[in-house]
Amino acid sequence: MLLAIDCGNTNTVFSIWDGERFIATWRASTEWQRTADQYYVWLSTLMHFQKIDVEITEVIVSSTVPRVVFNLRVFADRYFNTRPLVVGKEGCELPVDVRVDEGTAVGPDRLVNTVAGYNLYGGDLIVVDFGTATTFDVVDTDGAYIGGVIAPGVNLSLEALHQAAAALPHVDITKPQNVIGTNTVACMQSGVFWGYIGLIKEICARIKAEHGREMKVISTGGLAPLFQQADALFDEFHDDLTSRGLVVINEYNRKNI
């Protein structure tokens, strides 16, 4: 069995792949102080409660937080007796090219999304990921990652607005009933919701015009379905796109060792 670990700036997702499907997925807050032993106690407890009795033989990690990688390596080695693949590190090859400016470090999550998108839908894609940042990743005809766009994440924008303006409360993102808000909360929700609708449509339109070919827009991340309610922004939604990409990368490396 494969344990795929997608470590983002806010949350870390652990998924078990049985060769055909994900049989379990769990989410924890990302904390670089968490030790290998704490990871195991947390994961083994969840597996016990859900009566998942499987042997983990392979581990792959994608992390946008470098400080957590060491303990995840120890976790895999100590409890599963396996050397994990770490995306972006030596020993982990990608099945697609990365064509960006020399010396540019591309987030591993963006590369994994590229691999998954190409595997599922082919080339000429825009992958929109609603995470701590909202990222737009461009996948060329042959599956290569050729760049993208990074914008502030939705919740990050709301939190920054709340912290910078003393009179503005903390609010949750939702689709407002009207564009014109009649109270402070409604005004903030409308500004963020419709502002991001405009941001997504405009950036995707400009990417398509610059790329010069028809492109599919694929979304992932928890807020994607919310924004899809307002307009047909995306051609496809895939909630576990990053985990799927980790599976593809792991299979590619195991076959080429």
Backbone as CSV, one residue per row, in Angstrom:
resi,resn,N_x,N_y,N_z,CA_x,CA_y,CA_z,C_x,C_y,C_z
1,MET,0.838,-1.201,0.000,0.000,0.000,0.000,0.880,1.261,0.000
2,LEU,0.387,2.292,-0.657,1.106,3.557,-0.730,0.480,4.579,0.211
3,LEU,1.313,5.252,0.990,0.876,6.389,1.792,1.362,7.658,1.095
4,ALA,0.428,8.466,0.589,0.745,9.729,-0.086,0.516,10.870,0.892
5,ILE,1.541,11.695,1.092,1.474,12.790,2.061,1.645,14.111,1.325
6,ASP,0.608,14.915,1.350,0.606,16.237,0.704,0.623,17.291,1.798
7,CYS,1.790,17.882,2.021,1.961,18.851,3.099,1.916,20.272,2.539
8,GLY,0.846,21.000,2.839,0.707,22.382,2.415,1.021,23.348,3.542
9,ASN,0.921,24.619,3.264,1.233,25.616,4.277,0.260,25.585,5.451
10,THR,-0.980,25.203,5.194,-2.007,25.201,6.233,-2.332,23.803,6.727
11,ASN,-2.557,22.874,5.807,-2.957,21.518,6.172,-2.067,20.472,5.501
12,THR,-2.013,19.299,6.134,-1.312,18.147,5.562,-2.320,17.023,5.367
13,VAL,-2.339,16.462,4.163,-3.289,15.401,3.819,-2.544,14.070,3.687
14,PHE,-3.039,13.061,4.401,-2.502,11.705,4.333,-3.532,10.832,3.618
15,SER,-3.116,10.156,2.548,-4.038,9.310,1.781,-3.412,7.945,1.550
16,ILE,-4.215,6.900,1.700,-3.745,5.535,1.449,-4.324,5.049,0.125
17,TRP,-3.439,4.638,-0.778,-3.793,4.166,-2.113,-3.572,2.660,-2.188
18,ASP,-4.603,1.919,-2.574,-4.496,0.459,-2.587,-4.126,-0.109,-3.957
19,GLY,-3.779,0.770,-4.884,-3.439,0.335,-6.233,-4.514,0.663,-7.250
20,GLU,-5.735,0.912,-6.747,-6.847,1.264,-7.629,-7.597,2.510,-7.176
21,ARG,-7.614,2.747,-5.865,-8.362,3.890,-5.335,-7.802,4.283,-3.981
22,PHE,-8.214,5.464,-3.516,-7.865,5.887,-2.161,-8.872,5.259,-1.201
23,ILE,-8.383,4.483,-0.262,-9.279,3.827,0.687,-9.480,4.668,1.945
24,ALA,-8.641,5.696,2.132,-8.801,6.570,3.291,-8.011,7.853,3.066
25,THR,-8.561,8.952,3.568,-7.880,10.239,3.499,-8.136,10.992,4.796
26,TRP,-7.063,11.533,5.372,-7.179,12.308,6.609,-6.412,13.618,6.466
27,ARG,-6.857,14.603,7.215,-6.263,15.934,7.139,-5.869,16.402,8.534
28,ALA,-4.673,16.979,8.649,-4.195,17.537,9.909,-3.587,18.910,9.646
29,SER,-3.548,19.743,10.665,-2.893,21.042,10.509,-1.394,20.819,10.332
30,THR,-0.754,21.649,9.529,0.682,21.535,9.287,1.449,22.203,10.424
31,GLU,2.267,21.416,11.116,3.076,21.926,12.227,4.473,21.332,12.121
32,TRP,5.457,22.172,11.892,6.809,21.660,11.682,7.383,21.037,12.951
33,GLN,6.823,21.374,14.124,7.336,20.809,15.373,6.900,19.365,15.592
34,ARG,5.909,18.887,14.851,5.380,17.535,15.061,6.458,16.489,14.761
35,THR,6.655,15.574,15.696,7.702,14.573,15.558,7.198,13.356,14.781
36,ALA,8.148,12.494,14.398,7.799,11.251,13.706,6.881,10.391,14.565
37,ASP,7.156,10.336,15.856,6.331,9.527,16.761,4.907,10.082,16.853
38,GLN,4.769,11.397,16.882,3.438,12.006,16.933,2.654,11.728,15.659
39,TYR,3.339,11.770,14.515,2.666,11.427,13.256,2.118,10.006,13.327
40,TYR,2.923,9.091,13.836,2.500,7.698,13.858,1.332,7.463,14.820
41,VAL,1.411,8.058,16.005,0.314,7.891,16.965,-0.986,8.417,16.377
42,TRP,-0.928,9.561,15.750,-2.122,10.171,15.143,-2.674,9.291,14.026
43,LEU,-1.793,8.859,13.103,-2.248,8.086,11.950,-2.726,6.689,12.353
44,SER,-1.980,6.014,13.207,-2.358,4.659,13.598,-3.669,4.652,14.375
45,THR,-3.920,5.698,15.150,-5.183,5.795,15.882,-6.362,5.928,14.919
46,LEU,-6.215,6.768,13.902,-7.276,6.938,12.904,-7.493,5.645,12.123
47,MET,-6.428,4.969,11.770,-6.555,3.710,11.038,-7.276,2.666,11.895
48,HIS,-6.965,2.643,13.190,-7.615,1.689,14.096,-9.113,1.957,14.193
49,PHE,-9.484,3.236,14.375,-10.902,3.577,14.526,-11.699,3.270,13.260
50,GLN,-11.065,3.411,12.096,-11.762,3.133,10.847,-11.561,1.694,10.369
51,LYS,-10.938,0.880,11.253,-10.730,-0.542,10.968,-9.985,-0.763,9.639
52,ILE,-8.960,0.047,9.427,-8.122,-0.088,8.242,-6.843,-0.800,8.655
53,ASP,-6.763,-2.076,8.303,-5.619,-2.907,8.678,-4.853,-3.280,7.422
54,VAL,-3.919,-2.404,7.048,-3.133,-2.623,5.837,-1.661,-2.397,6.152
55,GLU,-0.812,-2.912,5.277,0.631,-2.716,5.430,1.106,-1.632,4.469
56,ILE,1.654,-0.564,5.029,2.212,0.511,4.213,3.610,0.093,3.773
57,THR,3.817,-0.015,2.475,5.120,-0.437,1.948,5.837,0.669,1.177
58,GLU,5.092,1.731,0.804,5.681,2.832,0.047,5.133,4.150,0.582
59,VAL,5.989,5.174,0.586,5.582,6.502,1.055,6.125,7.537,0.080
60,ILE,5.303,8.510,-0.283,5.746,9.633,-1.103,5.253,10.916,-0.465
61,VAL,6.096,11.946,-0.498,5.814,13.208,0.189,5.966,14.375,-0.776
62,SER,5.009,15.284,-0.725,5.144,16.588,-1.369,4.954,17.627,-0.278
63,SER,5.916,18.524,-0.126,5.818,19.498,0.962,6.240,20.890,0.518
64,THR,5.362,21.866,0.797,5.711,23.268,0.573,6.349,23.878,1.815
65,VAL,6.475,23.078,2.874,7.094,23.528,4.128,8.338,22.675,4.359
66,PRO,9.509,23.143,3.986,10.718,22.311,4.059,11.014,21.747,5.446
67,ARG,10.636,22.458,6.494,11.028,22.036,7.842,10.321,20.755,8.296
68,VAL,9.227,20.369,7.638,8.522,19.153,8.066,9.089,17.893,7.419
69,VAL,9.886,18.063,6.376,10.309,16.906,5.585,11.163,15.945,6.406
70,PHE,12.046,16.465,7.238,12.935,15.587,8.014,12.135,14.619,8.878
71,ASN,11.175,15.132,9.634,10.398,14.257,10.511,9.511,13.293,9.731
72,LEU,9.035,13.704,8.557,8.259,12.779,7.731,9.147,11.659,7.183
73,ARG,10.401,11.984,6.874,11.342,10.942,6.448,11.575,9.933,7.579
74,VAL,11.790,10.453,8.796,12.012,9.583,9.950,10.771,8.726,10.211
75,PHE,9.603,9.343,10.090,8.325,8.650,10.274,8.201,7.453,9.329
76,ALA,8.507,7.664,8.053,8.414,6.589,7.065,9.443,5.500,7.328
77,ASP,10.647,5.901,7.663,11.721,4.936,7.890,11.494,4.122,9.165
78,ARG,11.102,4.808,10.250,10.977,4.149,11.554,9.778,3.209,11.622
79,TYR,8.652,3.632,11.076,7.417,2.869,11.273,6.991,2.024,10.078
80,PHE,7.511,2.351,8.884,7.136,1.566,7.705,8.343,0.952,7.003
81,ASN,9.519,1.210,7.564,10.754,0.628,7.042,10.907,0.881,5.545
82,THR,10.635,2.106,5.142,10.748,2.464,3.724,11.337,3.856,3.585
83,ARG,12.119,4.037,2.555,12.681,5.350,2.244,11.660,6.097,1.396
84,PRO,11.139,7.228,1.881,10.091,7.916,1.123,10.661,8.668,-0.085
85,LEU,9.868,8.738,-1.122,10.171,9.653,-2.219,9.710,11.046,-1.802
86,VAL,10.524,12.046,-2.076,10.162,13.424,-1.752,10.230,14.237,-3.036
87,VAL,9.093,14.758,-3.460,9.025,15.515,-4.716,9.926,16.740,-4.634
88,GLY,10.749,16.902,-5.658,11.667,18.029,-5.699,13.028,17.733,-5.126
89,LYS,13.199,16.526,-4.531,14.480,16.146,-3.954,15.141,15.073,-4.823
90,GLU,16.430,14.876,-4.582,17.183,13.878,-5.327,16.563,12.497,-5.161
91,GLY,16.475,11.783,-6.250,15.917,10.440,-6.207,14.454,10.358,-6.570
92,CYS,13.829,11.517,-6.807,12.417,11.534,-7.210,12.304,12.247,-8.553
93,GLU,12.080,11.473,-9.586,11.983,12.021,-10.937,10.529,12.311,-11.294
94,LEU,10.329,13.305,-12.157,8.990,13.645,-12.626,8.773,13.104,-14.040
95,PRO,7.549,12.662,-14.342,7.271,12.164,-15.692,6.994,13.276,-16.706
96,VAL,7.162,14.541,-16.286,6.958,15.681,-17.186,8.138,16.636,-17.041
97,ASP,8.342,17.464,-18.058,9.398,18.472,-18.011,8.937,19.700,-17.225
98,VAL,9.915,20.470,-16.745,9.646,21.751,-16.085,10.402,22.817,-16.866
99,ARG,9.667,23.661,-17.566,10.294,24.657,-18.427,10.010,26.059,-17.894
100,VAL,10.871,26.482,-16.978,10.764,27.821,-16.390,12.150,28.448,-16.412
101,ASP,12.264,29.698,-15.934,13.554,30.377,-15.913,14.566,29.593,-15.081
102,GLU,15.793,29.562,-15.551,16.848,28.831,-14.847,17.006,29.361,-13.421
103,GLY,17.097,28.441,-12.482,17.259,28.829,-11.081,15.957,29.052,-10.337
104,THR,14.836,28.938,-11.039,13.534,29.147,-10.405,13.103,27.884,-9.658
105,ALA,12.713,28.062,-8.409,12.206,26.936,-7.615,10.690,26.921,-7.710
106,VAL,10.150,25.845,-8.239,8.699,25.701,-8.382,8.177,24.865,-7.218
107,GLY,7.104,25.321,-6.588,6.520,24.582,-5.473,6.197,23.159,-5.861
108,PRO,6.539,22.186,-5.027,6.278,20.787,-5.381,4.807,20.488,-5.596
109,ASP,3.929,21.175,-4.867,2.489,20.942,-5.054,2.058,21.322,-6.459
110,ARG,2.670,22.350,-7.022,2.313,22.793,-8.361,2.791,21.786,-9.410
111,LEU,3.954,21.209,-9.180,4.462,20.175,-10.090,3.602,18.917,-10.006
112,VAL,3.204,18.559,-8.793,2.359,17.369,-8.616,1.006,17.569,-9.292
113,ASN,0.421,18.768,-9.144,-0.848,19.060,-9.812,-0.708,18.976,-11.331
114,THR,0.430,19.421,-11.844,0.690,19.338,-13.285,0.696,17.882,-13.748
115,VAL,1.396,17.034,-12.995,1.468,15.608,-13.343,0.076,14.988,-13.324
116,ALA,-0.684,15.292,-12.270,-2.033,14.715,-12.155,-2.947,15.218,-13.256
117,GLY,-2.904,16.514,-13.516,-3.754,17.087,-14.553,-3.485,16.476,-15.916
118,TYR,-2.206,16.328,-16.258,-1.846,15.753,-17.557,-2.246,14.285,-17.630
119,ASN,-2.078,13.565,-16.532,-2.447,12.157,-16.488,-3.943,11.952,-16.696
120,LEU,-4.742,12.849,-16.115,-6.196,12.691,-16.169,-6.835,13.311,-17.410
121,TYR,-6.283,14.446,-17.870,-6.977,15.220,-18.900,-6.145,15.544,-20.132
122,GLY,-4.863,15.158,-20.144,-4.027,15.514,-21.268,-3.444,16.912,-21.116
123,GLY,-2.875,17.442,-22.202,-2.191,18.735,-22.147,-3.096,19.933,-22.379
124,ASP,-2.451,21.110,-22.446,-3.134,22.396,-22.627,-4.161,22.612,-21.508
125,LEU,-3.645,22.724,-20.282,-4.493,22.874,-19.105,-4.121,24.109,-18.307
126,ILE,-5.116,24.606,-17.587,-4.890,25.556,-16.494,-5.408,24.876,-15.240
127,VAL,-4.524,24.675,-14.266,-4.922,24.049,-13.008,-5.022,25.142,-11.944
128,VAL,-6.228,25.342,-11.431,-6.462,26.365,-10.406,-6.603,25.661,-9.063
129,ASP,-5.696,25.989,-8.132,-5.677,25.337,-6.827,-5.974,26.373,-5.744
130,PHE,-7.082,26.147,-5.022,-7.482,27.054,-3.949,-6.868,26.593,-2.631
131,GLY,-5.673,27.074,-2.344,-4.992,26.751,-1.107,-4.725,28.008,-0.309
132,THR,-3.648,27.997,0.479,-3.249,29.213,1.201,-3.049,30.347,0.205
133,ALA,-2.464,30.019,-0.928,-2.453,30.913,-2.095,-3.366,30.302,-3.152
134,THR,-3.886,31.147,-4.031,-4.632,30.650,-5.186,-3.663,30.623,-6.356
135,THR,-3.364,29.423,-6.846,-2.365,29.293,-7.903,-3.009,28.857,-9.216
136,PHE,-2.433,29.351,-10.302,-2.837,28.986,-11.658,-1.606,28.381,-12.327
137,ASP,-1.674,27.103,-12.657,-0.521,26.435,-13.256,-0.839,26.037,-14.693
138,VAL,0.092,26.336,-15.579,-0.124,26.127,-17.008,0.618,24.875,-17.464
139,VAL,-0.145,23.952,-18.067,0.396,22.682,-18.542,0.399,22.706,-20.066
140,ASP,1.564,22.514,-20.652,1.704,22.578,-22.107,1.121,21.325,-22.775
141,THR,1.119,21.336,-24.089,0.548,20.236,-24.870,1.153,18.885,-24.505
142,ASP,2.472,18.878,-24.233,3.169,17.624,-23.927,3.214,17.321,-22.435
143,GLY,2.491,18.095,-21.629,2.444,17.850,-20.195,3.459,18.618,-19.391
144,ALA,4.309,19.409,-20.032,5.331,20.160,-19.307,4.710,21.299,-18.498
145,TYR,5.313,21.556,-17.349,4.926,22.734,-16.563,5.668,23.935,-17.148
146,ILE,4.930,24.968,-17.557,5.584,26.101,-18.231,5.356,27.423,-17.515
147,GLY,4.888,27.377,-16.270,4.715,28.614,-15.508,3.301,28.782,-14.996
148,GLY,3.020,29.945,-14.461,1.684,30.174,-13.928,1.543,31.512,-13.232
149,VAL,0.602,31.561,-12.323,0.251,32.793,-11.610,0.011,32.438,-10.147
150,ILE,0.454,33.314,-9.247,0.178,33.140,-7.817,-0.566,34.373,-7.318
151,ALA,-1.724,34.133,-6.708,-2.522,35.214,-6.114,-2.767,34.877,-4.638
152,PRO,-3.090,35.874,-3.816,-3.396,35.575,-2.414,-4.583,34.627,-2.306
153,GLY,-4.531,33.723,-1.344,-5.637,32.799,-1.127,-6.868,33.525,-0.621
154,VAL,-8.018,32.911,-0.814,-9.286,33.535,-0.430,-9.328,33.809,1.075
155,ASN,-9.076,32.784,1.877,-9.130,32.961,3.327,-8.027,33.877,3.820
156,LEU,-6.883,33.848,3.159,-5.791,34.747,3.509,-6.191,36.203,3.271
157,SER,-6.892,36.462,2.176,-7.362,37.814,1.876,-8.355,38.299,2.921
158,LEU,-9.279,37.421,3.317,-10.247,37.790,4.346,-9.578,38.070,5.679
159,GLU,-8.604,37.249,6.028,-7.904,37.422,7.303,-7.089,38.710,7.298
160,ALA,-6.432,39.012,6.175,-5.653,40.242,6.065,-6.555,41.466,6.178
161,LEU,-7.737,41.401,5.580,-8.691,42.504,5.652,-9.133,42.736,7.089
162,HIS,-9.397,41.649,7.796,-9.819,41.727,9.197,-8.708,42.295,10.073
163,GLN,-7.473,41.871,9.855,-6.369,42.300,10.703,-5.934,43.734,10.428
164,ALA,-6.065,44.173,9.176,-5.581,45.505,8.811,-6.601,46.603,9.079
165,ALA,-7.870,46.231,9.168,-8.921,47.235,9.393,-9.650,46.889,10.695
166,ALA,-9.432,47.671,11.710,-9.934,47.353,13.048,-11.454,47.217,13.101
167,ALA,-12.153,47.942,12.248,-13.613,47.935,12.308,-14.247,46.787,11.532
168,LEU,-13.423,46.039,10.785,-13.979,44.962,9.964,-13.854,43.627,10.690
169,PRO,-14.933,42.857,10.779,-14.911,41.589,11.511,-14.291,40.465,10.682
170,HIS,-14.046,39.348,11.344,-13.652,38.135,10.630,-14.919,37.480,10.087
171,VAL,-14.929,37.148,8.803,-16.111,36.524,8.195,-15.686,35.292,7.409
172,ASP,-16.620,34.379,7.220,-16.385,33.205,6.390,-16.817,33.504,4.959
173,ILE,-16.127,32.899,4.014,-16.472,33.116,2.617,-17.716,32.316,2.256
174,THR,-18.633,32.939,1.571,-19.833,32.290,1.082,-20.355,33.091,-0.094
175,LYS,-21.261,32.508,-0.861,-21.855,33.234,-1.977,-22.938,34.158,-1.426
176,PRO,-22.794,35.478,-1.595,-23.805,36.406,-1.073,-25.074,36.372,-1.920
177,GLN,-26.196,36.712,-1.293,-27.460,36.725,-2.025,-27.499,37.841,-3.054
178,ASN,-26.858,38.963,-2.738,-26.830,40.116,-3.644,-25.412,40.645,-3.752
179,VAL,-25.126,41.300,-4.853,-23.817,41.921,-5.003,-23.698,43.118,-4.064
180,ILE,-24.754,43.899,-3.971,-24.732,45.081,-3.103,-25.051,44.652,-1.678
181,GLY,-24.052,44.738,-0.802,-24.259,44.361,0.587,-24.954,45.464,1.365
182,THR,-25.807,45.077,2.300,-26.530,46.066,3.118,-26.050,46.065,4.567
183,ASN,-24.978,45.302,4.835,-24.319,45.349,6.137,-22.848,45.027,5.926
184,THR,-22.035,45.215,6.953,-20.586,45.075,6.798,-20.183,43.670,6.352
185,VAL,-20.751,42.654,6.986,-20.400,41.270,6.635,-20.746,40.970,5.186
186,ALA,-21.958,41.375,4.762,-22.386,41.121,3.387,-21.500,41.858,2.384
187,CYS,-21.084,43.066,2.742,-20.200,43.839,1.862,-18.857,43.149,1.693
188,MET,-18.310,42.634,2.794,-17.020,41.943,2.724,-17.130,40.648,1.935
189,GLN,-18.189,39.893,2.189,-18.370,38.633,1.474,-18.558,38.862,-0.016
190,SER,-19.299,39.901,-0.366,-19.509,40.205,-1.780,-18.210,40.629,-2.451
191,GLY,-17.440,41.456,-1.753,-16.185,41.920,-2.329,-15.214,40.789,-2.602
192,VAL,-15.098,39.876,-1.637,-14.170,38.768,-1.815,-14.714,37.765,-2.831
193,PHE,-15.981,37.387,-2.697,-16.543,36.371,-3.601,-16.520,36.841,-5.049
194,TRP,-17.136,37.988,-5.325,-17.215,38.444,-6.711,-15.872,38.958,-7.209
195,GLY,-15.037,39.425,-6.271,-13.686,39.815,-6.657,-12.882,38.631,-7.164
196,TYR,-13.021,37.479,-6.493,-12.291,36.293,-6.934,-12.897,35.694,-8.200
197,ILE,-14.206,35.814,-8.363,-14.804,35.384,-9.633,-14.167,36.162,-10.786
198,GLY,-14.066,37.460,-10.619,-13.448,38.286,-11.651,-11.981,37.951,-11.855
199,LEU,-11.277,37.709,-10.749,-9.863,37.370,-10.834,-9.658,36.076,-11.612
200,ILE,-10.447,35.066,-11.293,-10.302,33.762,-11.955,-10.605,33.878,-13.449
201,LYS,-11.719,34.535,-13.784,-12.109,34.648,-15.189,-11.072,35.438,-15.987
202,GLU,-10.588,36.549,-15.430,-9.658,37.398,-16.168,-8.305,36.718,-16.347
203,ILE,-7.787,36.110,-15.298,-6.475,35.456,-15.409,-6.554,34.289,-16.388
204,CYS,-7.591,33.479,-16.288,-7.726,32.343,-17.209,-7.863,32.820,-18.654
205,ALA,-8.617,33.873,-18.867,-8.789,34.403,-20.225,-7.457,34.893,-20.793
206,ARG,-6.668,35.555,-19.974,-5.382,36.076,-20.440,-4.375,34.951,-20.677
207,ILE,-4.402,33.918,-19.844,-3.525,32.770,-20.063,-3.864,32.098,-21.387
208,LYS,-5.159,31.902,-21.645,-5.583,31.260,-22.886,-5.156,32.079,-24.102
209,ALA,-5.325,33.401,-24.015,-4.948,34.265,-25.135,-3.444,34.218,-25.383
210,GLU,-2.667,34.193,-24.305,-1.217,34.160,-24.439,-0.722,32.802,-24.909
211,HIS,-1.382,31.741,-24.456,-0.993,30.379,-24.840,-1.345,30.104,-26.296
212,GLY,-2.431,30.696,-26.767,-2.777,30.598,-28.180,-3.454,29.321,-28.602
213,ARG,-3.962,28.543,-27.627,-4.664,27.305,-27.953,-5.840,27.133,-27.003
214,GLU,-6.783,26.281,-27.399,-7.870,25.954,-26.482,-7.305,25.256,-25.244
215,MET,-7.858,25.583,-24.094,-7.348,25.003,-22.852,-8.497,24.619,-21.935
216,LYS,-8.328,23.513,-21.209,-9.268,23.139,-20.163,-8.833,23.789,-18.856
217,VAL,-9.815,24.160,-18.064,-9.525,24.729,-16.739,-9.963,23.706,-15.698
218,ILE,-9.002,23.247,-14.914,-9.250,22.227,-13.884,-9.092,22.881,-12.520
219,SER,-10.007,22.629,-11.626,-9.914,23.211,-10.290,-9.730,22.140,-9.236
220,THR,-9.084,22.520,-8.155,-8.943,21.653,-6.995,-8.893,22.528,-5.753
221,GLY,-9.065,21.925,-4.604,-9.118,22.703,-3.368,-10.550,22.874,-2.897
222,GLY,-10.703,23.048,-1.594,-12.024,23.032,-0.979,-12.993,24.104,-1.424
223,LEU,-12.489,25.256,-1.877,-13.378,26.358,-2.233,-13.791,26.356,-3.706
224,ALA,-13.223,25.469,-4.490,-13.554,25.443,-5.921,-15.047,25.255,-6.181
225,PRO,-15.734,24.313,-5.510,-17.174,24.148,-5.773,-17.982,25.400,-5.431
226,LEU,-17.552,26.139,-4.421,-18.254,27.369,-4.049,-18.232,28.372,-5.194
227,PHE,-17.074,28.569,-5.801,-16.966,29.543,-6.883,-17.619,29.046,-8.169
228,GLN,-17.708,27.757,-8.335,-18.381,27.202,-9.502,-19.876,27.507,-9.479
229,GLN,-20.436,27.787,-8.295,-21.860,28.102,-8.185,-22.231,29.368,-8.944
230,ALA,-21.289,30.281,-9.054,-21.615,31.582,-9.625,-21.545,31.601,-11.141
231,ASP,-20.691,30.783,-11.700,-20.481,30.817,-13.141,-19.777,29.521,-13.538
232,ALA,-19.789,29.200,-14.803,-19.110,27.989,-15.283,-17.632,28.311,-15.468
233,LEU,-16.927,28.410,-14.344,-15.528,28.818,-14.388,-14.602,27.681,-14.797
234,PHE,-14.961,26.451,-14.419,-14.056,25.318,-14.587,-14.698,24.229,-15.440
235,ASP,-13.842,23.563,-16.218,-14.320,22.435,-17.012,-14.427,21.172,-16.166
236,GLU,-13.542,21.050,-15.172,-13.542,19.868,-14.308,-13.127,20.282,-12.904
237,PHE,-13.650,19.549,-11.911,-13.227,19.720,-10.523,-12.724,18.375,-10.013
238,HIS,-11.553,18.391,-9.359,-10.978,17.151,-8.824,-10.477,17.451,-7.413
239,ASP,-11.183,16.937,-6.404,-10.870,17.333,-5.036,-9.578,16.728,-4.499
240,ASP,-9.124,15.594,-5.050,-7.873,14.989,-4.575,-6.820,14.955,-5.682
241,LEU,-6.748,16.041,-6.434,-5.839,16.108,-7.584,-4.382,15.934,-7.154
242,THR,-3.976,16.598,-6.077,-2.580,16.523,-5.643,-2.222,15.109,-5.197
243,SER,-3.105,14.475,-4.435,-2.844,13.097,-4.007,-2.746,12.167,-5.214
244,ARG,-3.609,12.388,-6.203,-3.558,11.572,-7.427,-2.219,11.763,-8.137
245,GLY,-1.727,12.989,-8.166,-0.423,13.242,-8.775,0.702,12.532,-8.061
246,LEU,0.620,12.446,-6.742,1.639,11.724,-5.979,1.643,10.242,-6.346
247,VAL,0.466,9.676,-6.560,0.373,8.271,-6.984,1.073,8.074,-8.330
248,VAL,0.811,8.961,-9.272,1.408,8.850,-10.610,2.932,8.965,-10.521
249,ILE,3.429,9.924,-9.743,4.874,10.115,-9.600,5.520,8.907,-8.934
250,ASN,4.860,8.368,-7.928,5.395,7.186,-7.248,5.489,6.006,-8.206
251,GLU,4.442,5.767,-8.981,4.445,4.648,-9.936,5.550,4.841,-10.981
252,TYR,5.717,6.058,-11.443,6.746,6.363,-12.441,8.133,6.047,-11.897
253,ASN,8.397,6.460,-10.660,9.713,6.226,-10.078,9.959,4.764,-9.757
254,ARG,8.943,4.067,-9.263,9.132,2.649,-8.939,9.420,1.834,-10.190
255,LYS,8.804,2.198,-11.307,9.019,1.469,-12.558,10.381,1.762,-13.168
256,ASN,10.959,2.931,-12.811,12.220,3.336,-13.424,13.425,3.203,-12.492
257,ILE,13.225,2.564,-11.330,14.355,2.341,-10.426,15.219,1.186,-10.956
